[in-house]
Amino acid sequence: MKIAILGSGGREHAIAISILKSNKIRKLYCIPGNAGTSELAENISIDINNFEKIYNFLNEKKIDLVVVGPEEPLVNGIVDYLEKFNIQVFGPNKKASQLEGSKIFTKNLCQEYNIPTAAFGVFQNMKDTKKYLENSKYPIVIKADNLAAGKGVYICKNKKEALQSVKEIFEGKFGKAKNVLVEEFLDGEEMSYFIITDGKTIKNFGTAQDHKRVGEGDLGNNTGGMGAYSPSRLINKTLEEKILNKIIEPTLAGLNKLKTKYRGFLYAGLMIIKNEPYLIEYNVRMGDPECQTILPLLKTDIIDLFISCNNQNLNDLNLTWQNKKSVCVVLCSNGYPEKYEKNVKIQNFDKLKLDRKNFLFHAGTSKSENEIIATGGRVLNFVSLSESFSKAREEIHKNLSRLRWEKGFYRKDIASKVINKE
């Protein structure tokens, strides 16, 4: 098969490596890809939001399947657009992608179908939001309604912080925002829960614990993700049944009533309080860096997975996994998630020890004259599989010390909560 992956991050590099394990792959393209994908696929420089140019390329190369990595083209309707030309695409359509495209769409769905989530209010201007915040309980959560690459969320300790957050959102820090979402603060522990569905069958696709805050001890600004581990220490059979019965199944039933089916990966960001799940948000694709943590554990041919999902026979496919612990640590450019230096050279890749249990997934990188250049805030993802989380993290730290990139930083405490209880 000829397959094209849309996207340029660590998630897409991890998907590319999984695809290349299959004997069904004949040619792999990454649009636009990064320095890591350039080593194993052909990178094609096309803007992923230029649907017409993407279609022309796919048509010319006679691509059999397109796998969409990031959320933006999904929310903008890439699946609907390409399916008009009978091109096979893995991912949810535009209507279903509103689960991530609009936090308010999801909140209203939760309200209608009694899906457990934080109490909330929706506001269209500064004046009404301010009035609501005058009588609110703190801490409180402020969210931009639109896509914000994981960064449009503020946890505010007092009214002053809340007003500043609302001001930044309405002034366009995360793009044009017509609405602000104000939510009750839920005091628990976060967990990422993944499924894959063909519109009929739902299959678990792993759990992970993401580390969103930039600083150790979960302090500082929110980021796109500083690291993750899988499986989550919180998951158990009872909790999983509650997640499916109270959150996932009612959501998909709600979409069915809106005359659309969900097909693809679905990621539920949850808050767990006394073994009870509450929905924080949905992502309509694999998370990043959770994808890098989960995919190396998958034993099933991922192409079979994509095909069975598109053909609505997922029920016939048996998903198998390695019985290992997985940890991912993200190496970032100094200054991230605020201002950081771009186009910085990274060396010492030849000193890394990579094998079937130790992986390096590129994120914000490009290649120039055989040199690897850091172009983004989150630059490299180091992943290790082991019998224990502590051993996996130890192997990652060894590779990070071999790389010795002085222009970057990483959190040394990824997975500490679970390691401390091993």
N, C-alpha and C positions, 0 to 999 in steps of 0.2 A: 504493500500500500504506500501511496504518497500522502504524507500528513503535514499539515502546517499548524504551528502553534502561534497564537497571537499573544504578545507580551514580551517583557524584557527583564523580568525580575528573577529572584531566587526561586520562586514558585515555578516559573516557566522552565528554568534550567533543570529543576527536579523532575518535572513532567517529561522533559526531553530525555533525560537519562533513563527514566522508567520505560518510555516508548522504545528506546533502543535495545532494551532487553528482549523484546519480542522478535520472533523470526518472521513476523508478518510485515515488518517495516522494510520498504525498499528505498525511500528517500524522505528525509526530514528537512523541513524549512522552519525557521523561526523569524517572525515578523514583529519587531525588528531584531529581537535577540540581544545578547550581550557578549562579552569576551569569552565567557564560559561556553555558551551555546555555539560560538563560532568554531570551537574545537571538535564538535561532533555533529553539527548540522550546517546548513547554508543559511546565513543571516540575510534577510531581505529588508532594506531600508525603506519602509512604507509607514506612514502615520496610521496607527491602528484605528483612528477615528475617520479615516478617509475610506469609506466603505466601497466607493466605486473603484478606486485604485486596487484595493484588496481583491475585489471580485475579478477584475481584469487579470491580475496575477494568478489567482486560483484557477481561473478558466483556461488561461494560456498553458499552465503547467499540469492541467488535468488532475487537480488535487482530489483525493478520495474522501478525506476527512479533515475538518478544521476543529482544533481544540482551543477554546477561548479561555485564557488565563485570568486577566484582570476584570474588574467590575465595570469600568466605564463603558467599553463597547457593548457589554451585555445590557446595561441600563439604557444605552442609546439605540438598541434594537438591531445589533449586528446579526443575531440569529434569524430574526424575521426577514431581514434584507437578503441574506444569502439563501435561505430556504425558498425564496421566490424563484431562484435560479436552479433549484433542485440540488444544491450543494449540501452535503451532510455536515452538520455542525453539532458539536457537543457543548451544551450549555442551555440555560433557561431563556425563554423568549422575553420580549420587552415588558409585557404586562406582569409576568411572574417576577421579573427582576426589580420591580418596584419594592419588593421586600427589603432590598438594600438601597435602592435609589431614593426612597423617601421614608424616613424614620416615622413620619406621621401616618403614612399609609399602613405601616406595620402596626403602629400603636392602635389605630382604629380597628384593624383586623383583630387584634388582641381583645379589644373592648367588646366587639361583636360576638366573638366565639369563646369568651371567658378564659382566655389564655393568661396564665399568671405572669404579671409584669409590674413594674413600678407605676404608681399613680403619676399622672402627668397633666400638663396644660400646654396648649399650643397658642402662640402669640404672633401677631403680624407686625407689631411696631414696638418701639422702645417704651412708649407711654404705658401701654397695657401690661407689658412685661414687668415694668418697674412697680406698678400697682400690686401685681401678684406677689412680687418678691418682698414687698413691705411686710406681708403677713405670713411668709413662708418659714418653715423649720429648716435649720442648717445642721450639717452640710446639705447641699443640694446639687443636682446635676443639670448642667446646661449643655444642649446639643444643637449643632447646626443641622437643619433638616436634610441638606443636600450631601452628596458625596464629598468626603474630606480626607480620603486616604488614611483613615484611622486616627486623624488628629483633631477632628472637630468636636471634642468632648472635654468639658471642664467639670471638675469636682470642686465646688466652691465652699469655703469654710464660713463665709459671712456675706452679708448683703453687698458690701463694697466689691468683693471679688466677683460676685454674680453679675452685678451691673456692668463691670468692665468686660466680662466675658460676652454678655449680650451685645454690648457696643461693638466689640470686635467682629462678631458674627454678622450683625446688620451692616457693618461697614465693609464687608466683603473679604474678610481674611481667608475664608475657605470657598471663595466664589460667590456669585449672587445668591443671596438667601432671602426668600420671601417670608419664611417662618422660622421661629425659634421654638425648640422643644424644651420645656422645663420639667424635670423628673424628680420624684422622691429619691433620696439616697438609700440604696439597699446595702446593708452591712453584712456581707458574707464573703465567699471566696469564688472567684471567677473560674469558669471551665468552658472549653470549646468542645462542642459535640458536632460530629460530622455524619451526614448520611449521603447516600447516592440513591436516586430514584429515576425510574423511567416513566413516571406518571401513574403507575399502578403499584409496583413493588417498591418497598423501602428497605434498604440495607444499611446497617451501621458501617461507617467508614472511619471509625477510630475516634479517640478523644485526645485532647492535649490541654496543656496549661500554658497560656501565653503570658509574657511579661511585657506589659505596655509602657510602663514608666521608664524614663531615660536613666534614672539613677538607681544605684543599689539600695536595697531595702524598699523598693517600689516607691521611690521619691522622684520629684521633678515632673517635667512635662510629659504628656502623652506622646507616644510615637506610633509608627506603623508596626512596631514589635521588635523588642531587643533580644528575643530568644524564646524558646519553648521546650517543653518536654512531653513525651507521650509514652504510655497512656497516663491520663490524669489520675492523681492519687485519690480523687473524690469519687470516681465512678464505682458503682456497684449495681447488682441486678435490680434491686428495688428502685434506685434512682433512675436507671435507664428506662424502666417501664413507665415511670412518671413523666420523663422527658418525652417519650414517644406518645403516650396517651393524652397528656395535658397540653403539649406544645406543638410537636411536629405534625401529628395527624390532624388536629383541628386547623392548623395553618394550611395544609395541603387541601383539606376539605373546603376551606374558605376560598381558596384559589379556584377550585372546581366550580363553586357557585358563581364565581366571576367569569365562568366559561373559559378558563385556561388551565392547562396542566403544567406542573413543574417537572422539568427534566434536567438532570445534571447533579452537580454537587450542591449541597445546602449546608451551611455552617451556622449553627445556633450558638451565639455568645450568651452564656448563662451566668446567673449568680446563684450559688447554692447556699441556702440558709437552712440549717438543721435537716439536711437531706431532702429539702424541697427545692425544685428548680424554678427560677424566674427568668423570663426572657429579657435580655438586655438589648440585643440586636440580632439581625440576620445578615449574613454575607451570602451572596448568590454564586459563590465559587469557593475553591479551597483557600484557606487562610494563608497568610505569608507572615511569619515563618512556620506556621503549623504544617503546611504542606511538605516542607523540607524535612520535617520531623517524622511525618507519618508515611510518606511514599516509600522510603527505603525499607520499611517493614512489610510492604505488600509483596506477596509471592505470586498472586494471580496475574496473568498477562493483562496489562492495563488497556491494550488495544481491544481485547475481548470485552473488557468492561465498557469501554466507550461504545462499541458496536451493539452490545446487548441492550444498553441503555437507549440508544437511538432506535433500535428495532422493537422496543418494548417487550423484550424477553429476559429481563434482568433476573427474574425468578429462577431461570434455568441455570444461572451461573453461580458457582460456589466460590466465595471469596475466602482466600487463605492468607495467613499472616505469619511472620516470624515471631516467635515468642521471646522478644527482646525488649529492653528499655532503650528509648531514643532521646537524645538531647541535641538541641540546636542553640548555638551562640552566634549572635550577629555582630560582626565587626563593622563599626560605623566611622564616618569621617568626623574628626574633631569639630565640635560646635553643633552637630546634629542634636535635636531637630530644628534648631534655629539656623543661623548663617554658618556655612562651612565652605572650605576651599574645594574647588573642583579641578579636574584635570591633573590629579596628582599621581605620579608613578608609584606602582607597588612592585617590589622585587621579592626575591627569596622563595618563589613558588617551587623551585626545584628542591628545596629543603623539606617540604612537607611530606608526611607519610600518609598516603591515601591508599585505601584498599577496599575490600568488600564490606568493611564495618566502619570505615572512616571516610567521610565525604566532604567535598568543598563545592558549594553551589554559589555561583556568581549572582550578584544583584545589580548594584549600580556601577557597572564596569564597561569599558570598551577596549578595543585593541587598536594600537597604532604602531605600525612598523615592528611587529612582534613584541611589543611591550604592553603590559596591562595597565590601564589608566583608571583611577577612581573618578567616576562622574556623578555619583549620587550620594545621598546621606547614609543609607544602609548599603554597604559595599559588598561584603562577603558573608556567607553562611557556613559555619563549620558544624558538621553533624557527626555524631558517633553513636553506634549501636553496641550494647553490652548487656551482660547479665544484671548489672546494677547501674543506677543513675550516677552514682559517685564515680564509677570507673569510666563511664561514657564521658562525663564532664572532664575528668582528669586527662583523657586522651585528646579532647578538644583543646584544653589549655596547653598541652604539649605542642600541638600544631601551631597555636597562636604565638607561642614563644619562639618557635622556629621561624615564623614569618617576620616577626619583629617589625611591624609597620608603625613607625613613630607618629604618623599623621592620623592614626586611628585610635579608637577606644572601644571597649566592650564591657558588659556587666559580668563580673566574676561570680555573681551569686545566682545565676540562672539555675533553677531546680533545687535551690537550697532547702525549701520547705519539705520536699519529699526526701531529699538526701539526709536531712537531719533525723528522719524517722525510719531510715533503712536499717 
